[in-house]
Amino acid sequence: MKVLVLGATGMLGSDLVAVLRNSGHEVTGFSSRDLDLTNHKAIRDCAALTRKKNDWVVNCAAFTAVDRAEQEPELPWDLNVEAVLNLTEKLQNGPRLLHISTDFVFDGTKGSPYVEDDEVNPLGVYGQTKLVGERYVEAMLDDGVIFRTSWLYGPNGKSFPRTMIEAYDAGKQLRVVADQTGCPTYTLELAMAIEQALAMNIGTGIYHAVGSTAMTWHGFAEQVLSTWRDETVKLEAISTAEYPTPAVRPPYSVLSTAKLSQAGISPWRTTQECLTDFCNRLRKIKSPGN
Ligand SMILES: NC(=O)c1ccc[n+]([C@@H]2O[C@H](COP(=O)([O-])OP(=O)(O)OC[C@H]3O[C@@H](n4cnc5c(N)ncnc54)[C@H](OP(=O)(O)O)[C@@H]3O)[C@@H](O)[C@H]2O)c1
């Protein structure tokens, strides 16, 4: 397959490019320098977005700073909405699009795992813009695919596990929110699921694609640090009210992956296996000589 990855320098995009290349596909990876998705003319003129050049386009580019989105809503609007509209216009009769979205389209009040057609109700600007982006993919393309993921972490970017590790190693006292539950998702694992989806020419529609285990941020932080240090680490648990942020987060955003499994995408590794791999890769990045 010939695949164009947008957002190839990001946390997910960088692992996706590597996975696709290792699987033998011909991959082009674009950052904002190669194609500024907020520039309508640049999208219109981009030859890589035509069917002759690629079979698939995977859009991993997004404005992902959830709290900043509340203060500067025009930034997520440009990239998560306008750019997606322009992209889907260009992709009519072009390569198929697999677009990445988020658990933040839900308000987190359901109390059991969300399925793809559950009612959406984003709580903040980031989730609202991602939802409108989803709607454009559905409305503009006959064969678009949307993967909603959550709590992403990978070695090539800023993520919760990395923040925890760096703060802990710096001797900081960590207090972590214990009343928000979700599914941590390792970028390498998600990249492998995306590769399978492209290779099998997965059917049109929305799929939930998240890690195998639901947990709280507090539980996740303890597991991250215990893996990093290879010893049991216990942290202070706090409530969301004790850690206010500009953007309201869904209290429970566990996504059911039953539809993805039914489509034939094989089961995910455990959180522990993913964290062991993540920590090994992060160690190499932090001390390249070892
Ligand atoms: N992070 C999470 O916890 C999380 C959770 C759920 C869903 N998601 C979704 O998963 C996807 C991947 O997220 P991520 O965390 O891997 O993203 P990320 O690390 O923040 O990477 C964002 C990517 O977008 C590119 N980009 C930014 N502005 C651009 C522009 N104007 N034109 C073209 N490209 C531009 C960046 O390129 P440059 O390097 O050139 O700036 C970068 O490659 C997104 O759709 C996000 O909404 C993320």
The ligand as an SDF file (V2000), in Angstrom:
LIG
                    3D

 48 52  0  0  0  0  0  0  0  0999 V2000
   -2.7050   12.7440   23.0270 N   0  0  0  0  0  0  0  0  0  0  0  0
   -3.7860   12.1260   23.5080 C   0  0  0  0  0  0  0  0  0  0  0  0
   -3.8560   11.7640   24.6970 O   0  0  0  0  0  0  0  0  0  0  0  0
   -4.9580   11.8420   22.6000 C   0  0  0  0  0  0  0  0  0  0  0  0
   -6.1010   11.2500   23.1420 C   0  0  0  0  0  0  0  0  0  0  0  0
   -7.1760   10.9680   22.2910 C   0  0  0  0  0  0  0  0  0  0  0  0
   -7.0980   11.2690   20.9340 C   0  0  0  0  0  0  0  0  0  0  0  0
   -5.9910   11.8720   20.4550 N   0  0  0  0  0  0  0  0  0  0  0  0
   -5.9280   12.1660   19.0100 C   0  0  0  0  0  0  0  0  0  0  0  0
   -4.8870   11.3850   18.4600 O   0  0  0  0  0  0  0  0  0  0  0  0
   -4.2850   12.0780   17.3470 C   0  0  0  0  0  0  0  0  0  0  0  0
   -2.7790   12.1090   17.5300 C   0  0  0  0  0  0  0  0  0  0  0  0
   -2.4830   12.8370   18.7210 O   0  0  0  0  0  0  0  0  0  0  0  0
   -0.9540   13.0600   19.2020 P   0  0  0  0  0  0  0  0  0  0  0  0
   -1.0200   13.2470   20.6880 O   0  0  0  0  0  0  0  0  0  0  0  0
   -0.0680   12.0310   18.5970 O   0  0  0  0  0  0  0  0  0  0  0  0
   -0.6630   14.4810   18.5270 O   0  0  0  0  0  0  0  0  0  0  0  0
    0.6230   15.4070   18.6920 P   0  0  0  0  0  0  0  0  0  0  0  0
    1.7630   14.6270   19.2900 O   0  0  0  0  0  0  0  0  0  0  0  0
    0.1850   16.6600   19.3740 O   0  0  0  0  0  0  0  0  0  0  0  0
    1.0380   15.7100   17.1750 O   0  0  0  0  0  0  0  0  0  0  0  0
    0.3310   16.6250   16.4230 C   0  0  0  0  0  0  0  0  0  0  0  0
    0.8050   16.5530   14.9920 C   0  0  0  0  0  0  0  0  0  0  0  0
    0.0280   17.5010   14.2440 O   0  0  0  0  0  0  0  0  0  0  0  0
    0.9130   18.2270   13.4170 C   0  0  0  0  0  0  0  0  0  0  0  0
    0.4170   19.5740   13.1300 N   0  0  0  0  0  0  0  0  0  0  0  0
    0.2320   20.5880   14.0140 C   0  0  0  0  0  0  0  0  0  0  0  0
   -0.1970   21.6920   13.3650 N   0  0  0  0  0  0  0  0  0  0  0  0
   -0.2800   21.3580   12.0410 C   0  0  0  0  0  0  0  0  0  0  0  0
   -0.6390   22.0530   10.8620 C   0  0  0  0  0  0  0  0  0  0  0  0
   -1.0280   23.3450   10.8920 N   0  0  0  0  0  0  0  0  0  0  0  0
   -0.5830   21.4000    9.6770 N   0  0  0  0  0  0  0  0  0  0  0  0
   -0.2010   20.1120    9.6190 C   0  0  0  0  0  0  0  0  0  0  0  0
    0.1510   19.3830   10.6950 N   0  0  0  0  0  0  0  0  0  0  0  0
    0.1090   20.0120   11.8980 C   0  0  0  0  0  0  0  0  0  0  0  0
    2.2070   18.3010   14.1860 C   0  0  0  0  0  0  0  0  0  0  0  0
    3.2550   18.5860   13.2590 O   0  0  0  0  0  0  0  0  0  0  0  0
    4.5040   19.5550   13.6540 P   0  0  0  0  0  0  0  0  0  0  0  0
    5.4880   18.6630   14.3570 O   0  0  0  0  0  0  0  0  0  0  0  0
    5.0080   20.0420   12.3470 O   0  0  0  0  0  0  0  0  0  0  0  0
    3.9570   20.6430   14.5390 O   0  0  0  0  0  0  0  0  0  0  0  0
    2.2810   16.8950   14.7730 C   0  0  0  0  0  0  0  0  0  0  0  0
    2.8700   16.0120   13.8550 O   0  0  0  0  0  0  0  0  0  0  0  0
   -5.0090   13.4380   17.2980 C   0  0  0  0  0  0  0  0  0  0  0  0
   -6.0590   13.3690   16.3680 O   0  0  0  0  0  0  0  0  0  0  0  0
   -5.5850   13.6050   18.6940 C   0  0  0  0  0  0  0  0  0  0  0  0
   -6.7300   14.4330   18.6650 O   0  0  0  0  0  0  0  0  0  0  0  0
   -4.9090   12.1580   21.2370 C   0  0  0  0  0  0  0  0  0  0  0  0
  1  2  1  0
  2  3  2  0
  2  4  1  0
  4  5  1  0
  4 48  2  0
  5  6  2  0
  6  7  1  0
  7  8  2  0
  8  9  1  0
  8 48  1  0
  9 10  1  0
  9 46  1  0
 10 11  1  0
 11 12  1  0
 11 44  1  0
 12 13  1  0
 13 14  1  0
 14 15  2  0
 14 16  1  0
 14 17  1  0
 17 18  1  0
 18 19  2  0
 18 20  1  0
 18 21  1  0
 21 22  1  0
 22 23  1  0
 23 24  1  0
 23 42  1  0
 24 25  1  0
 25 26  1  0
 25 36  1  0
 26 27  1  0
 26 35  1  0
 27 28  2  0
 28 29  1  0
 29 30  1  0
 29 35  2  0
 30 31  1  0
 30 32  2  0
 32 33  1  0
 33 34  2  0
 34 35  1  0
 36 37  1  0
 36 42  1  0
 37 38  1  0
 38 39  2  0
 38 40  1  0
 38 41  1  0
 42 43  1  0
 44 45  1  0
 44 46  1  0
 46 47  1  0
M  CHG  2   8   1  16  -1
M  END
$$$$
